[in-house]
């Protein structure tokens, strides 16, 4: 019984940590994203790989999953489910979508003779040289680095009302529930929920506009 209790406590602690990380990711916290990736990527990769058994494709799907997490973290509601359940569902759907995309793509074959020591074709067998090319696909953190240049979180936070900033900080940085925030701020629960919801919406819109502006400037350059 004691071992079971310890296991339950560890699971509860991990869930609470993931909830806190998800909240910080929703506020465009890059460090939290990195921690979330390290804490869950192995598990989610296993989920994807069980559906799409092509390892290279599974790696690409995992990257898609974490980019989606970065963009959609604000939609996660800890009161409606566990963070790992939400992440697993996202990974599963992305993996299934990858199989559907693959089924609609035309089959192409690019087979050549094995390369000999001089780099020329060898007639002993056939090999797809594309398989041996190093992947140029950036990882989740590389993609996030590009997106982060457009995310001026401080300016976007400053555009929110004082009540919205306070409620978001208490909810996502101090890990308080909406009810606890309401007690702390001496405000009705419905009011606090509205501040949090509208604050997240405004923050996300501000960050998206900043990202679009940077993209336009890079394209013009």
N, C-alpha and C positions, 0 to 999 in steps of 0.2 A: 504493500500500500504506500509505503514511504517513497519507494522508487517511482511509482506511478504519479504521486503528487509532485515529485521533483520534475518529472518529465512534463507534466501539465504546466508547472510554473515556468519552465524554460520555453515551452511553446507560447505561453501567454506573453512572456517578456519579448519574444521575437516578434510576435504579432504587433505588440505595442510599439516596438522600435520601427517596424515597417510602416505603421500608420503615421508615425511622426515623420519619417523620411518622405512618404508620399505627400504629406502636407507641405513640406519644405520644397519638394520638387514642383508642386503646384504654384509655388511662388518663385519659380525659376532659379532655385538654389542649385548651382552646379555641383558643389561638394556633396550635397545630399543625393543627387543623381548618381554620382560616382559610387557612393556607399550603397545605394539601392542596387546598382548594377552588380557590385561585388557580392552582395548578400543573396541575390536571387538568380543571377544569370545561369549558373550551373543547373539549377532546378528547371528553369524555363527552357534551357537548351535540351534537356532530357525530354520535356513535353513535346517540343517541336520535332525532335529526332524520332520519336515513336510514331509520328504521323508521316513526316517526310524523311525517309531514311537516307536520302542523299545528303551527306555531311556538309558539302559546300553550300548546297541550297539551304540547309537548316541553319547554317551560320548567317546567311543573308537574311533569312526570316527573323532570326534573333535580333539582328540589327534593326530591322523594321519594327519589331516589337518594342524595343527601347526608345526608338524615336517616337512611336505612338504614345508610350508612357510619358515622355517629356511633354508632348502636346496635349494629352488628355488627362493628366494627373488631377486636374481640378474637378473632373467629373466623378472621381472616386469618393464615395460616401462611406465612412467607417461604420456608420450606424446601420448600413444595409448589408454588410458583408466583410469578410476578412480580406486584407490586402493581397495575400498570396493567392486567394481564390480568384480575385479580380485579375491579377496578373496572369494566372494560369489560363483563365478563360480567354484573355486577349491573345496569349501565345497560341492556344489551340485554334482559335479562329484564323489567325494569320497563317498558321501552318496549313490549314485546310484550304485557304484561299490560294496558297502557293501551288498546291496540287491542281486546283482548278485552272490556274493560269497556265501551268505546264501542259494540261490536257488540251488547251486551245492553241498552243504554239505549234507551228510546223516543225517536223523533225528534220534536222540537218546533220550531215555526217561530214566530219573533217578528219579523215584518217590518212596518215602518211607512214612511210617506212620508218623504222627506228633510226635514230641518229647514231652514226658511228663516231669514232673518236675525233674525226675531223669536222664533225657537225653536219655531215651529209647524210642522206637517207640510206638506210640499211634494208635490204630486201628480205631479211630473215623473218620479219613479221610486220604487223601494222600497229600503229599507235596514234592516238589523237594528241597531237602536240599541244593543243589548247589546254589540255589537262595539266601540263607542266608549266604553264605560264604563271608567274606569281600574281596573286589577286591584287587588283588595284582598288578594290572596294574599301572605303574607309570604315573603321570601326565605329561603334556608337559614340564613343567619347570624341573621336575625330569629327564626326558630324556635329556633335554638340558644341565643339569648339567654334565651328563656323557659325552656328546659330547664336552662340553666346555673345558674339561681337555685336549683335543687334539688340541685345537685351540689357537695356539700361534700367535695372531694377530700381535703383534709388530714385531716379526721376519719375518712374511710373508710380512708385509708392507715394511720392510726394504729391501726385495728382489726385490721390484719394482723399476723402474726408477724414478728419481726425478719428471719428468713431469707427470708420472702416479699417483704418490702419491699426487701431488698438485692438479691435476684435480679431483681425487676422493674426496679429502678433501673438495674442493670448492663445488663439486656437492652434496655430501651426508651429509656433516657436516654443511655447510653454506647454503645449500638449493638453490644454484644457478642453473639456467638452463644451458644447454650446450652453448647456445649463450652468456650468461653472463660470463661463464667461459672463452670462447674464447676471449671476450673483455678484461677480467681481465688479461689474460695471453698474450694478443696481438698475438694470434695464429689463423690460419684458423679454422673455425667451424669443418670441416671434420677431421682435425688433432686432435682436442680436443675429438671428438666423438670416434676416434680410440684409443686414450690414455685411455679413460674411459672404453671402451669395453675390450681392451686387459688387462688393469689393473685388472678389475673384474675377467676375465677369469684366469689370473695368480694367483690372490689372492685365488680364490675358489679352484684351483688345489692344491695350497700350503696347504690350510687348510684341504683338503681332504686327502692329503698325510700324514699330521701330525696325523689326526684321524686314518688312517690305521696303522700307526706306533705304536700308543698307543694301538690299538686293538691287534696287533700282540704281543706286549710286555705283555699285560694282559693275552693273551691266552697261551703264553709260561710260564708265571708264574703259 
